[in-house]
Structure formats: structure tokens, C-alpha cells
Amino acid sequence: PVIMGLGVRPNTQLAQAAGLDIGETGGIVTNRFLQTNDPDIYAVGDACEYVCGPLNRQQRVPLAGPANRAGRLAGEHAATGNCQPMGNVLGTAIVRVFDQTAAMTGLSVKAANRFGVKATSVTIVAGQHAGYFPGATPVTLKLIFDPETEQVLGAQAVGKDGVDKRIDIIATAMNFNATVRDLANLDLCYAPPFGSAKDPVHQAAFAAGNHLDGIAHVAPADVELSDVQLVDVRTTGEIENHPLAGGEHAIHIPVDELRHRLGELDPSLETIVSCGVGVRGHVAVRILKQHGFNSIKNLSGGATVRNRAVPTDQ
């Protein structure tokens, strides 16, 4: 059986009968002090709309965290006439399914595009702590950002451990309008049992910076591959065990052999490089760019993320 705990739809009939404004997402419209259009009536919780996300949009966010913060601020303002205004709600949320944890904050690429922002993203796979310390498990982290302003718009992560830490870090940074460059400069605690010298947050920010600077452009994991020159730089064994979804036409050249087999590739074609998680793909992109491949991208997250994003019969 599948159990879906989605909460309940709020009842705003009383608010409508009282003449309170109802927003586009069906919640009671409030200002930064949780007042409705009647300043003597406050609204908090699942039935109201907050100012949300990096785009300052009014919408309902039925989560316990914002509801509790809003309740405190509304009570303080009602009692004293003064309080700290409610900050933007990012919709930071987390769920665990068996031994896997998934979390998010801010906007997805699709949501940002729907609101008029041509967002892009990078996806990395990295250990939640140093790989040489026992118990390391991978965290897959997707960082969404505005390529024009470089502002962080959102993030999503999945893994066994360390997911909450990364999303909380990014959510905190977003509260201060952080850019991907700001994330790359965060000073985070490090010791092998707790993290890596290059935290997954750093690695995602580095990949985003490389994309923005043209050092190594990335292609989204679900990109159409049929019309490009596709180069899979994994080993033969990796490819046999984990075929790349949509990669039947890929040219297989292990990254260690790439410099000696450049003649098998056409530098005039649009090219996408894929590996296991994106690291060797980055190396391959740099090698090929230095040999005249100007229209080239690294498949974000490599075969690991691609095979989750695109159905495969393999």
C-alpha cells in the first residue's frame, strides 16, 4: 500500500464571509505582519498566503515551520503593535522514505520558468563526509540558479545521510539573497566524520560557477541526446553494468584514453560528455575544449542522475 500524507485543504469560507481578500493560490492574503486587508484580523498557518521564495510571490505554503513563526509574530504584533516582519517563506521541506531522505528549498527549474525566470541547474553527487572515513554515502544535490543574476533560486537533495544539512545551509544562504559565488565561499566546519574539505554545497557552487564562466557548460540530466555527438568516458565495465539511458549511440572512450583517440570525434558537432557522476566528464570537457571542441557540455550528474531522470529498459 502507498500512504500519502498530504494534509487537508484549508477552509476559508469564514474569511471570505468576513470580506477578507483571498489570493491566487486560495489562501487569505496577509502582509509582512500577518495582517489581512482588515488590519484588526490576522491570519497564519495553512489557510493564509505568505510572501514566498526569491521572487516575492504570494502563495500558500502549508508547512508547520512557517505557521509557527507566523503565529509568534502575529501575536507579538497584535499585542505590541511592533514586531520583526515575516521573512520570505522558501518552502523548505524534508521527507524520509525507508533509508532515503529527500529535501528541497525554494524553486524548482520548472517553477522558476513558469514564473518567467529562465533558470538553470547543476547536479552533483558527493559523499556526505570524507570518502576515506567509514560510512560515507552519496548525496545527490541539485542547485537551481538564475544565470543572469547568479542568484540561488532553490535546491533539491536526496541521500541516506547529510541531506538536511545541505538544504538547511542553502536555505539560510537564500534568506540573504546569496549567489552561487556566495555559496562557493561559505566557511563550513570540516573533519572527516562530518564533511569534506569541499562540501557538496561547495561542489555544486563550483559546478555552477564553471558553467557561468564557460569553463565547463553543463547539460541537464534529462536532455535529449539523440541529435548530439555523445561521448561516454566511463570504463567498459561501468557501461556494461549501467548503460546510459538514451546513450545507445554513444562513442565509448575512457577518459584516460581520450587524448590518444581524438581522431574518433568530430569537433564541429554539438557534443555532450557523460561519465559516472560528472567528475570525469568535467575533465573530458576541458581536454576537448583545448582541442577545438567549442560546442561541448558535461551531462550534469552523469549516468547516475541521467538514469534516474530518464526511463530505461536496461
JOQUI-V538902 format. One line per field, one symbol per residue. phi: phi as a letter, one per 40 degrees, with the letter a starting at -180 (. if undefined). A space follows every 10 residues. Layout:
phi = ???
This chain:
phi = .bbbcbgbcc cbccccccgc cbcccgbccb ccbgcccccc bbbagccbbb cbgcbfccac bcbccdcccc cccccccccb gaaccccccc gcaaabbfbb bbaaagcccc cccccgbccb abbbbaccad cccdgcbcbc bbbbaccccg ccbiabaaic bgccdccccc cccccbfcbc ccccbccbca adcbabdbcd cccccccccc cccgcacbbc ccccbcbbcb bbcccdcccc cbdccgbccc ccbddcbccc bcccbbcccc bbbbbcbhcc cccccccccc bgccbabbcc ggcdcdcccb cacc
